[in-house]
Amino acid sequence: MSEFVSRWFAIDQALIDAFAALTEDEQFIHVDPERARGTPFGGTVAHGFLTLSLLSAMAYDALPFSEDVAHSVNYGFDKVRFLAPVLAGAQVRGRFRIVERALRAPNERLTRYEVSIEIDGAERPAIAAQWLTLQKLK
């Protein structure tokens, strides 16, 4: 099936700090650049859940609009793997491949995507997942 790729999204320290404050996850590896320099990462890293949360924006950017959809909701994930850290200052983008579309009712469709979040210049993606969306059809 088709593959769709989003634009690049910048992951700067201000975004990481805002996410840390919002989620109350202020572990030093995310918010203390000086202390994080002493870790194997050599600096601060984005929260895995911050990176994962960008999938919605990436989907809006990459996936085509479908005229037959009244609205769509996040139905969840069957599998999520955090494969590589996203360092502060990196750029990431989403890659989506539709692997299944199934009618659940005459006006309801479940779509399964294989998604990855790529890090600019890195061999391994930050995240690999199977994401489900539920669409109400017109």
Backbone torsions as a table, in degrees:
resi	resn	phi	psi	omega
1	MET	NA	177.9	-174.9
2	SER	-69.4	154.6	176.8
3	GLU	-122.3	141.1	-177.0
4	PHE	-131.7	141.1	-176.8
5	VAL	-128.0	133.7	179.3
6	SER	-83.6	173.4	171.3
7	ARG	-71.7	172.0	176.2
8	TRP	-79.9	141.6	176.3
9	PHE	-116.9	129.4	-179.7
10	ALA	-80.6	134.5	177.1
11	ILE	-112.8	89.8	-179.4
12	ASP	-99.4	171.7	-176.5
13	GLN	-63.3	-34.6	179.2
14	ALA	-61.6	-40.8	177.8
15	LEU	-65.7	-43.8	179.1
16	ILE	-61.6	-44.5	179.8
17	ASP	-63.0	-41.4	179.5
18	ALA	-63.7	-42.6	178.6
19	PHE	-65.0	-41.2	178.8
20	ALA	-60.3	-44.4	-180.0
21	ALA	-66.0	-42.1	-178.2
22	LEU	-64.8	-40.2	-175.4
23	THR	-96.1	-3.3	-177.3
24	GLU	59.5	30.8	174.8
25	ASP	-111.2	85.4	-175.5
26	GLU	-107.9	38.8	175.9
27	GLN	-56.8	141.1	-173.1
28	PHE	-56.6	-31.0	-177.6
29	ILE	-60.5	-20.8	179.8
30	HIS	-98.3	-35.7	-166.4
31	VAL	-118.5	-3.9	-177.8
32	ASP	-121.0	88.3	-175.6
33	PRO	-56.3	-38.8	-178.2
34	GLU	-65.2	-49.0	179.9
35	ARG	-67.5	-37.2	-178.8
36	ALA	-67.6	-23.1	176.9
37	ARG	-60.2	-26.4	-179.7
38	GLY	-82.4	1.7	178.8
39	THR	-94.1	168.7	176.8
40	PRO	-59.1	-19.7	-179.9
41	PHE	-80.5	-21.4	178.2
42	GLY	76.3	9.1	179.8
43	GLY	173.0	-176.4	-178.1
44	THR	-72.9	153.8	178.3
45	VAL	-128.0	149.9	176.0
46	ALA	-69.1	149.2	171.7
47	HIS	-62.1	142.4	174.8
48	GLY	-58.4	-39.1	-179.3
49	PHE	-70.9	-26.8	172.8
50	LEU	-64.1	-49.6	-179.9
51	THR	-59.8	-45.7	179.1
52	LEU	-61.0	-39.6	-176.9
53	SER	-65.2	-21.0	179.2
54	LEU	-72.6	-9.7	179.6
55	LEU	-57.5	-35.7	179.5
56	SER	-61.5	-49.4	178.7
57	ALA	-63.8	-38.6	179.3
58	MET	-65.3	-39.3	178.2
59	ALA	-64.5	-44.8	177.2
60	TYR	-57.9	-36.9	-177.9
61	ASP	-74.0	-37.0	-168.5
62	ALA	-102.2	-35.2	-171.5
63	LEU	-83.6	140.2	-179.2
64	PRO	-71.1	149.9	175.0
65	PHE	-71.7	136.8	179.7
66	SER	-112.8	119.7	-176.3
67	GLU	-62.2	-24.2	-176.0
68	ASP	-86.7	-0.2	-176.5
69	VAL	-98.8	123.9	174.8
70	ALA	-77.6	-46.4	173.2
71	HIS	-162.3	162.6	-175.6
72	SER	-134.0	143.0	177.9
73	VAL	-130.2	152.4	174.6
74	ASN	-68.2	124.6	-179.5
75	TYR	-103.7	-10.7	175.5
76	GLY	121.7	-169.0	-177.4
77	PHE	-127.4	138.7	171.7
78	ASP	-88.7	-25.3	-178.3
79	LYS	-158.3	133.8	174.2
80	VAL	-136.4	131.1	175.8
81	ARG	-129.8	131.1	175.8
82	PHE	-95.9	106.1	-168.1
83	LEU	-99.2	-28.4	-177.4
84	ALA	-150.9	145.4	179.7
85	PRO	-73.1	148.7	174.8
86	VAL	-105.9	108.9	-178.5
87	LEU	-74.2	146.8	173.6
88	ALA	-54.9	134.1	-177.9
89	GLY	97.6	-8.6	-179.7
90	ALA	-79.0	167.5	171.5
91	GLN	-120.1	142.7	179.1
92	VAL	-130.3	156.4	174.0
93	ARG	-145.2	158.3	-179.8
94	GLY	-99.8	142.7	174.8
95	ARG	-123.3	124.7	-174.1
96	PHE	-121.2	135.8	173.7
97	ARG	-134.0	123.0	177.4
98	ILE	-75.5	122.0	-179.1
99	VAL	-111.9	-14.6	179.0
100	GLU	-160.3	139.1	171.3
101	ARG	-135.6	125.7	-177.5
102	ALA	-140.1	134.6	174.0
103	LEU	-74.8	130.6	176.2
104	ARG	-101.3	-22.3	177.4
105	ALA	-156.8	169.6	-178.6
106	PRO	-56.1	-27.2	-178.1
107	ASN	-122.2	26.2	-177.0
108	GLU	-140.5	127.7	-177.9
109	ARG	-126.9	133.9	174.5
110	LEU	-101.5	127.4	178.5
111	THR	-118.3	131.3	177.8
112	ARG	-108.9	128.3	177.1
113	TYR	-114.7	140.1	161.1
114	GLU	-89.7	124.0	-178.6
115	VAL	-125.1	149.0	170.0
116	SER	-138.0	148.6	173.6
117	ILE	-111.7	113.0	-176.6
118	GLU	-90.9	148.0	175.8
119	ILE	-106.0	127.4	-179.0
120	ASP	-56.0	122.5	177.5
121	GLY	85.5	-1.3	-178.2
122	ALA	-102.9	149.2	177.9
123	GLU	-76.0	-39.8	-176.7
124	ARG	-97.5	143.9	174.3
125	PRO	-73.5	157.7	174.5
126	ALA	-70.3	-39.8	-174.1
127	ILE	-141.1	142.6	167.5
128	ALA	-128.3	135.2	-175.0
129	ALA	-154.0	163.2	167.3
130	GLN	-113.7	116.4	-173.2
131	TRP	-113.5	135.4	-180.0
132	LEU	-112.2	136.8	171.9
133	THR	-126.6	148.5	179.0
134	LEU	-115.2	122.1	-178.0
135	GLN	-111.9	130.8	169.7
136	LYS	-86.9	125.6	-176.7
137	LEU	-93.3	151.5	178.7
138	LYS	-71.9	NA	NA
